[in-house]
Amino acid sequence: MSEKNKISRREFLSYSAMAGAIGALGVTPLLSACSDDKGGKNAALRDAGSVYIPELPDKAVDGKPLKAGLIGCGGRGTGAAQDFLNAADNVTVVALGDVFPDRVENARKELKEKHNIEIAAENCFVGFDAYQKVIDSGVDVVIIATPPLFRPTHFKYATEKGVHSFLEKPIAVDPEGYRMIMATAKQANAKGLCVVTGTQRHHQRAYVESFKKIVLDGMIGEITGGNVYWNQSMLWYKTRQPGWSDMEWMIRDWVNWKAMSGDHIVEQHVHNIDVFLWFSGYKPVSATGFGSRQRRITGDQYDNFSIDFVCDNGVHFHSMSRQIDGCSNNVSEFLQGTKGTWESGGGGSGACVIKDLAGNVLWQYDLEAEKAAHQQNNPYVLEHVNWISCIRQGTPIMQAEETAVSNLAAIMGRESAYTGKTVTWDEISAASLNYMPEKLELGPMDMGKYTVPVPGEAKKA
């Protein structure tokens, strides 16, 4: 491994005012690590002391009671609140907040029906300032699952008030949000707060065991490239209803608007981009890509992207994402190394496998063994197990910074596709782009700002 490639991910995070945290514990592998050509053990890509691999029991450790507030009561937020409740004993949800009252009531009803939790009416808040009221209600922790545009602001307020945060991914949609996340993460670190993000592959045992085999055992050698995919059918959308203002429609239909979601390369495909950066430890420095809008029904974003990412050491990895019905689907990651390859199971199944350069299987994650050894195998729950354990044990954890790097890499790829130009890390990290509307109110918007991007220049007659 070259000296240049020995630059750690932590050094890059520090360079960008960050220090990453890498999560999760695996189970017993099927095969032991392979040997190098000289008959010895493979060289580790990173020192074991530089990576963080917490335990992932079926439930978090016992400890002080924790009261949670939920900000963003849609499907993902309500699901995250239930994951929190399933992750530990002696935890509860005591406050709800959302822009819309019907979402608050739906979440309140579901928590009552499924977990017998009665949330007092005075702790149910509605409006753009509901996040402040939830955080100020006396909660110990907050689950932030609003549309991604708002997450940096909500994280900032929670940190100012000394509240531990779970941030659903993505955690920003633009460079301004990225910079706010980075600054807030430093403040959270200084206060000893525990922050976990919704990049659940960091808490999926198959991925963590793969990380250990690749990074600590060096089973595929030095990483020389890779491909990451999130190709699936079209996501949901909301047809505008009578009486909905421009702002209400955009928030209810948020997954289709680039200002609200960051576009699907950011909102969804960030998972796969994050896996490559997490495993390799490389630093993304530029992106050249393209994309288009072919089938999307609402909103102003693309439905396909193809991006060539370049890392600081010259290694390229290809990113492909698509949300169109009737096409070939693929949700997975592939790494090429000097001694072999690693690929994850399709759809994030965790059926991970390492092969040598001749295609022989050297190691494969045993999903059945995991099921036999653990009662809780849902990574959406295990990320809360880790978060709660860290809080109760007083063990610092800060995933916001590392996730922010992957998040901004996705934004860099998006902007390259939108403009048709190569975009560098230095350019995107300093860019003034800010999607936050001047006024936060359920009223009319200047919809002329929300048009589908067209790259390049038109050919002149």
Solvent accessible surface area in square Angstrom, and as a share of the most:
residue,aa,sasa,rsa
1,M,88,0.39
2,S,55,0.35
3,E,131,0.59
4,K,111,0.47
5,N,23,0.12
6,K,111,0.47
7,I,69,0.35
8,S,24,0.15
9,R,7,0.02
10,R,119,0.43
11,E,99,0.44
12,F,8,0.03
13,L,1,0.01
14,S,67,0.43
15,Y,161,0.61
16,S,20,0.13
17,A,44,0.34
18,M,7,0.03
19,A,30,0.23
20,G,13,0.13
21,A,11,0.08
22,I,11,0.06
23,G,1,0.01
24,A,0,0.00
25,L,61,0.30
26,G,11,0.11
27,V,20,0.11
28,T,108,0.63
29,P,37,0.24
30,L,95,0.47
31,L,90,0.45
32,S,93,0.60
33,A,28,0.22
34,C,32,0.19
35,S,68,0.44
36,D,38,0.20
37,D,147,0.76
38,K,194,0.82
39,G,58,0.56
40,G,33,0.31
41,K,143,0.60
42,N,7,0.04
43,A,80,0.62
44,A,50,0.39
45,L,19,0.09
46,R,27,0.10
47,D,104,0.54
48,A,67,0.52
49,G,72,0.69
50,S,51,0.33
51,V,19,0.11
52,Y,64,0.24
53,I,44,0.22
54,P,15,0.09
55,E,131,0.59
56,L,2,0.01
57,P,50,0.31
58,D,38,0.20
59,K,98,0.41
60,A,7,0.05
61,V,50,0.29
62,D,118,0.61
63,G,37,0.36
64,K,113,0.48
65,P,87,0.55
66,L,1,0.00
67,K,86,0.37
68,A,0,0.00
69,G,0,0.00
70,L,0,0.00
71,I,3,0.02
72,G,2,0.02
73,C,3,0.02
74,G,26,0.25
75,G,68,0.66
76,R,79,0.29
77,G,1,0.01
78,T,8,0.04
79,G,21,0.20
80,A,0,0.00
81,A,0,0.00
82,Q,24,0.11
83,D,15,0.08
84,F,0,0.00
85,L,20,0.10
86,N,66,0.34
87,A,0,0.00
88,A,5,0.04
89,D,75,0.39
90,N,93,0.48
91,V,19,0.11
92,T,45,0.26
93,V,3,0.01
94,V,35,0.20
95,A,0,0.00
96,L,0,0.00
97,G,0,0.00
98,D,11,0.06
99,V,24,0.14
100,F,4,0.02
101,P,78,0.49
102,D,63,0.33
103,R,35,0.13
104,V,3,0.01
105,E,85,0.38
106,N,92,0.47
107,A,1,0.01
108,R,56,0.20
109,K,129,0.55
110,E,54,0.24
111,L,0,0.00
112,K,85,0.36
113,E,117,0.53
114,K,127,0.54
115,H,53,0.23
116,N,117,0.60
117,I,25,0.13
118,E,116,0.52
119,I,2,0.01
120,A,41,0.32
121,A,64,0.50
122,E,131,0.59
123,N,38,0.20
124,C,25,0.15
125,F,36,0.15
126,V,65,0.37
127,G,21,0.20
128,F,43,0.18
129,D,63,0.33
130,A,3,0.02
131,Y,28,0.11
132,Q,63,0.28
133,K,88,0.37
134,V,0,0.00
135,I,7,0.03
136,D,82,0.42
137,S,42,0.27
138,G,43,0.42
139,V,11,0.06
140,D,50,0.26
141,V,0,0.00
142,V,0,0.00
143,I,0,0.00
144,I,0,0.00
145,A,11,0.08
146,T,12,0.07
147,P,13,0.08
148,P,0,0.00
149,L,7,0.03
150,F,11,0.04
151,R,5,0.02
152,P,6,0.04
153,T,44,0.26
154,H,13,0.06
155,F,0,0.00
156,K,75,0.32
157,Y,36,0.14
158,A,0,0.00
159,T,1,0.01
160,E,82,0.37
161,K,106,0.45
162,G,38,0.36
163,V,8,0.05
164,H,28,0.13
165,S,0,0.00
166,F,0,0.00
167,L,0,0.00
168,E,6,0.02
169,K,22,0.09
170,P,0,0.00
171,I,0,0.00
172,A,1,0.01
173,V,3,0.02
174,D,4,0.02
175,P,0,0.00
176,E,61,0.28
177,G,8,0.07
178,Y,10,0.04
179,R,79,0.29
180,M,53,0.24
181,I,0,0.00
182,M,9,0.04
183,A,53,0.41
184,T,3,0.02
185,A,0,0.00
186,K,113,0.48
187,Q,83,0.37
188,A,0,0.00
189,N,66,0.34
190,A,91,0.71
191,K,108,0.46
192,G,44,0.42
193,L,14,0.07
194,C,2,0.01
195,V,1,0.01
196,V,0,0.00
197,T,0,0.00
198,G,1,0.01
199,T,2,0.01
200,Q,11,0.05
201,R,9,0.03
202,H,5,0.02
203,H,0,0.00
204,Q,23,0.10
205,R,3,0.01
206,A,1,0.01
207,Y,0,0.00
208,V,0,0.00
209,E,6,0.03
210,S,0,0.00
211,F,1,0.00
212,K,47,0.20
213,K,18,0.08
214,I,0,0.00
215,V,0,0.00
216,L,39,0.20
217,D,23,0.12
218,G,0,0.00
219,M,0,0.00
220,I,0,0.00
221,G,8,0.08
222,E,34,0.15
223,I,2,0.01
224,T,67,0.39
225,G,9,0.08
226,G,10,0.09
227,N,46,0.24
228,V,0,0.00
229,Y,41,0.16
230,W,39,0.14
231,N,6,0.03
232,Q,35,0.16
233,S,48,0.31
234,M,44,0.20
235,L,40,0.20
236,W,105,0.37
237,Y,84,0.32
238,K,88,0.37
239,T,86,0.50
240,R,94,0.34
241,Q,84,0.37
242,P,131,0.82
243,G,82,0.79
244,W,51,0.18
245,S,26,0.17
246,D,20,0.10
247,M,0,0.00
248,E,26,0.12
249,W,40,0.14
250,M,1,0.00
251,I,2,0.01
252,R,36,0.13
253,D,0,0.00
254,W,39,0.14
255,V,4,0.02
256,N,4,0.02
257,W,11,0.04
258,K,20,0.08
259,A,1,0.01
260,M,1,0.00
261,S,0,0.00
262,G,0,0.00
263,D,0,0.00
264,H,2,0.01
265,I,0,0.00
266,V,0,0.00
267,E,19,0.09
268,Q,17,0.07
269,H,0,0.00
270,V,0,0.00
271,H,8,0.04
272,N,0,0.00
273,I,0,0.00
274,D,1,0.01
275,V,0,0.00
276,F,0,0.00
277,L,0,0.00
278,W,0,0.00
279,F,0,0.00
280,S,8,0.05
281,G,4,0.04
282,Y,10,0.04
283,K,39,0.16
284,P,0,0.00
285,V,55,0.32
286,S,18,0.12
287,A,0,0.00
288,T,66,0.38
289,G,10,0.09
290,F,139,0.58
291,G,12,0.11
292,S,33,0.21
293,R,65,0.24
294,Q,116,0.51
295,R,158,0.58
296,R,17,0.06
297,I,100,0.51
298,T,12,0.07
299,G,16,0.15
300,D,2,0.01
301,Q,0,0.00
302,Y,3,0.01
303,D,0,0.00
304,N,31,0.16
305,F,4,0.02
306,S,24,0.15
307,I,1,0.00
308,D,51,0.26
309,F,0,0.00
310,V,33,0.19
311,C,2,0.01
312,D,30,0.16
313,N,32,0.16
314,G,44,0.42
315,V,20,0.12
316,H,94,0.42
317,F,2,0.01
318,H,55,0.25
319,S,0,0.00
320,M,66,0.29
321,S,1,0.01
322,R,59,0.22
323,Q,1,0.00
324,I,16,0.08
325,D,87,0.45
326,G,88,0.85
327,C,53,0.32
328,S,92,0.59
329,N,97,0.49
330,N,53,0.27
331,V,19,0.11
332,S,13,0.09
333,E,1,0.00
334,F,55,0.23
335,L,0,0.00
336,Q,59,0.26
337,G,2,0.02
338,T,71,0.41
339,K,71,0.30
340,G,0,0.00
341,T,20,0.11
342,W,0,0.00
343,E,62,0.28
344,S,8,0.05
345,G,8,0.08
346,G,52,0.50
347,G,59,0.56
348,G,14,0.14
349,S,59,0.38
350,G,0,0.00
351,A,38,0.30
352,C,0,0.00
353,V,17,0.10
354,I,0,0.00
355,K,60,0.25
356,D,37,0.19
357,L,116,0.58
358,A,85,0.66
359,G,43,0.41
360,N,86,0.44
361,V,75,0.43
362,L,37,0.19
363,W,0,0.00
364,Q,74,0.33
365,Y,7,0.03
366,D,35,0.18
367,L,55,0.27
368,E,118,0.53
369,A,40,0.31
370,E,13,0.06
371,K,124,0.53
372,A,95,0.73
373,A,70,0.55
374,H,41,0.18
375,Q,174,0.77
376,Q,38,0.17
377,N,50,0.26
378,N,61,0.31
379,P,21,0.13
380,Y,80,0.30
381,V,4,0.02
382,L,1,0.00
383,E,0,0.00
384,H,0,0.00
385,V,0,0.00
386,N,2,0.01
387,W,0,0.00
388,I,0,0.00
389,S,12,0.08
390,C,5,0.03
391,I,11,0.06
392,R,32,0.12
393,Q,114,0.51
394,G,60,0.58
395,T,49,0.29
396,P,96,0.60
397,I,5,0.02
398,M,10,0.04
399,Q,4,0.02
400,A,0,0.00
401,E,2,0.01
402,E,4,0.02
403,T,4,0.03
404,A,1,0.01
405,V,0,0.00
406,S,0,0.00
407,N,1,0.00
408,L,0,0.00
409,A,0,0.00
410,A,0,0.00
411,I,0,0.00
412,M,0,0.00
413,G,0,0.00
414,R,0,0.00
415,E,26,0.12
416,S,0,0.00
417,A,0,0.00
418,Y,14,0.05
419,T,57,0.33
420,G,48,0.46
421,K,141,0.60
422,T,74,0.43
423,V,17,0.10
424,T,48,0.28
425,W,11,0.04
426,D,98,0.51
427,E,100,0.45
428,I,7,0.03
429,S,25,0.16
430,A,79,0.61
431,A,29,0.23
432,S,105,0.67
433,L,57,0.28
434,N,80,0.41
435,Y,34,0.13
436,M,59,0.26
437,P,20,0.13
438,E,170,0.76
439,K,142,0.60
440,L,73,0.36
441,E,91,0.41
442,L,80,0.40
443,G,10,0.09
444,P,120,0.76
445,M,34,0.15
446,D,88,0.45
447,M,57,0.25
448,G,59,0.56
449,K,130,0.55
450,Y,34,0.13
451,T,83,0.48
452,V,53,0.30
453,P,25,0.16
454,V,127,0.73
455,P,54,0.34
456,G,57,0.55
457,E,172,0.77
458,A,96,0.74
459,K,199,0.84
460,K,180,0.76
461,A,155,1.20
